[in-house]
Amino acid sequence: MEYFDEELISAMHIKRREEYGSIEEGLYIQNSLTLFHKVLLFEDKLSVMLPNEFVVMLPELIRTKYISEKKPDIIYTSLDGSVNFSLNLLVTSPGKRDMSYAMSMLKTMIKNMNPAYIFFEDKTIEGVSGNSISLIQFKSYGVDEAAYNILYLLSIDKYIIQGAFNCKYNDMDEWKRAAFEMIKTINLYV
């Protein structure tokens, strides 16, 4: 009888994921409906859809979590601090840029500094603004546990948007889809 219960629970989980299958309607993450809202950043120049429960990371937590001097400009985090979404907005001279090449160089640098990291498929996805977003995915190791990471770059006009997403590696399957959907919603108002 317990096998039937497991099948029933699995079927209900799949049905919920199909019903709430978009960032606009909400996504089921860890058996809970996660709703998203548009957040305006960088003096309203940039928007992104983030989970309603995400908050700006406190400076004392940033100092603990990001040990290098160069920290992301903006970091949103889940209430328990286990899921993070960060952004930098860089101003450069306008023109065509090869973000795939830049990501390849970044990946090589990360591999050289951390040979134990495990890299997954590199991707280029299309954002809502129609721009290509280059990204790399990898498993990193912290003091207490492994993490799933996505680093991404996109270029719009004279700006480069650089960002990252990370969560516990064991939660990767739950958060990966939501992370890609959040990244796709990045829009810059130039």
C-alpha positions in Angstrom: 0.0 0.0 0.0 2.8 2.4 0.7 4.0 2.2 -2.9 0.6 3.4 -4.1 0.9 6.4 -1.6 4.3 7.3 -3.1 2.9 7.1 -6.6 -0.1 9.3 -5.6 2.1 11.9 -4.0 4.4 12.0 -7.0 1.4 12.4 -9.4 0.1 15.3 -7.2 3.5 16.9 -7.3 3.7 16.7 -11.1 0.1 18.0 -11.5 0.9 21.1 -9.3 4.1 21.8 -11.3 2.1 21.7 -14.5 -0.7 23.9 -13.1 1.7 26.6 -11.8 4.3 26.3 -14.6 5.3 29.9 -15.1 7.0 32.7 -13.2 3.9 34.9 -13.7 1.5 32.3 -12.1 4.1 30.9 -9.6 6.2 27.8 -9.5 6.2 24.9 -7.1 9.5 24.8 -5.4 10.1 22.3 -2.5 6.4 21.4 -2.4 5.4 25.0 -1.9 3.9 27.5 -4.3 6.5 30.3 -4.8 5.1 33.6 -6.1 7.2 36.2 -7.9 7.1 39.9 -8.3 8.9 42.5 -10.3 11.8 44.3 -8.5 13.2 47.5 -9.9 17.0 48.0 -9.3 19.8 50.4 -10.1 17.6 53.6 -9.9 14.8 51.8 -11.8 17.1 51.0 -14.8 16.7 47.3 -14.4 13.9 44.9 -13.5 13.8 41.3 -12.6 11.2 38.9 -11.2 12.2 37.5 -7.8 10.4 35.3 -5.3 8.1 37.3 -2.9 10.0 35.9 0.1 13.4 37.1 -1.1 15.0 40.1 0.8 18.0 42.2 0.3 20.9 40.4 2.0 22.1 42.2 5.2 25.6 43.7 5.1 26.8 41.5 8.0 25.7 38.4 6.1 27.4 39.7 2.9 30.7 40.1 4.8 30.4 36.5 6.1 29.2 34.9 2.8 31.4 36.8 0.3 35.0 36.9 1.6 36.6 38.6 -1.4 36.7 42.4 -1.6 34.7 42.6 -4.8 31.2 41.8 -3.8 28.1 41.9 -6.0 26.3 45.3 -6.1 22.9 43.8 -5.2 22.2 40.5 -3.5 18.7 39.1 -2.8 18.4 36.0 -0.6 15.8 33.6 0.7 14.8 34.1 4.4 17.1 31.2 5.5 20.0 32.5 3.4 20.3 29.3 1.4 19.3 30.7 -2.0 20.9 33.8 -3.4 20.5 36.0 -6.5 23.0 38.7 -7.2 23.5 41.4 -9.9 26.1 43.9 -11.1 25.4 46.6 -13.6 28.6 47.6 -15.5 28.8 50.6 -17.8 31.1 50.1 -20.8 31.4 51.6 -24.3 28.4 50.6 -26.5 28.9 48.0 -29.2 28.8 44.3 -29.9 30.3 42.0 -27.3 30.9 38.3 -27.3 29.4 37.3 -24.0 29.9 33.6 -24.8 33.7 34.2 -25.1 33.7 36.2 -21.9 31.9 33.4 -20.1 34.4 30.9 -21.5 37.3 32.9 -20.1 35.5 33.2 -16.7 34.9 29.5 -16.6 38.6 28.8 -17.4 39.7 31.2 -14.6 37.3 29.5 -12.1 38.5 26.0 -13.1 42.1 27.1 -12.7 41.4 28.5 -9.2 39.2 25.6 -8.1 40.0 22.4 -10.0 37.6 20.4 -7.8 34.5 22.3 -9.0 32.3 20.3 -11.4 31.0 22.1 -14.4 27.8 21.4 -16.2 26.4 22.4 -19.6 27.2 25.9 -20.8 24.1 27.6 -22.1 22.8 30.6 -24.0 19.2 31.5 -23.3 17.0 34.3 -24.6 15.7 36.9 -22.2 12.4 38.8 -22.3 14.3 41.7 -23.9 15.3 39.5 -26.8 19.0 39.6 -25.8 21.1 36.5 -25.5 22.2 35.6 -22.0 25.4 33.5 -21.7 25.7 31.3 -18.6 27.8 28.6 -17.0 26.6 26.2 -14.3 28.8 24.4 -11.7 29.0 22.6 -8.4 31.2 24.3 -5.8 32.2 23.2 -2.4 31.9 25.3 0.8 32.9 24.6 4.4 29.8 22.8 5.3 28.2 21.7 2.0 28.2 21.8 -1.8 26.4 24.5 -3.8 24.8 24.7 -7.3 25.8 27.9 -9.1 24.8 29.8 -12.2 26.9 32.7 -13.5 25.5 34.8 -16.3 26.3 37.8 -18.5 24.2 39.8 -20.9 24.9 42.9 -22.8 22.4 45.7 -23.5 23.4 49.0 -25.2 26.3 50.4 -23.1 25.7 48.0 -20.1 26.9 44.6 -19.2 24.7 42.8 -16.6 26.7 40.3 -14.6 25.0 38.1 -12.1 24.9 34.8 -10.1 22.4 32.4 -8.6 23.3 29.8 -6.0 21.5 27.3 -3.8 22.4 24.2 -1.9 23.5 21.5 -4.3 20.8 19.1 -2.9 18.2 21.7 -3.8 19.4 22.1 -7.4 16.6 20.2 -9.0 14.0 22.3 -7.1 15.5 25.7 -7.9 17.2 25.3 -11.4 14.0 26.0 -13.4 13.1 29.0 -11.3 16.7 30.3 -11.6 16.6 30.2 -15.4 13.1 31.8 -15.4 14.3 34.7 -13.1 17.4 35.3 -15.3 15.2 35.4 -18.4 13.1 38.2 -16.9 16.0 40.7 -16.5 15.2 43.8 -18.5 17.1 47.0 -18.8 15.4 50.3 -19.5 17.9 52.4 -21.5 
